[in-house]
Amino acid sequence: MTDRLAPLAQTDPTIHALIRREVERQEHGLELIASENF
């Protein structure tokens, strides 16, 4: 798979790393939201 963010990695490595980390979090993490209904 090609990295669509590759040009960004060359332009701004810090932003590239933050976006990659957020993509990983969304793809591999699980967020639980507590319900206020008892």
C-alpha positions, -999 to 999 in steps of 0.1 A, spaced: 0 0 0 13 34 -9 16 61 18 -7 90 8 10 110 35 45 106 21 47 142 7 37 155 41 65 135 57 90 154 36 73 188 42 64 186 79 76 154 97 60 164 130 25 168 116 30 136 96 38 117 127 8 131 146 -16 122 118 -1 87 115 -5 82 152 -41 93 151 -49 70 122 -34 41 141 -54 50 172 -87 51 152 -80 19 134 -68 -2 163 -83 13 194 -116 9 210 -133 38 228 -160 31 253 -185 59 260 -204 55 293 -242 58 290 -260 82 313 -291 60 311 -294 36 340 
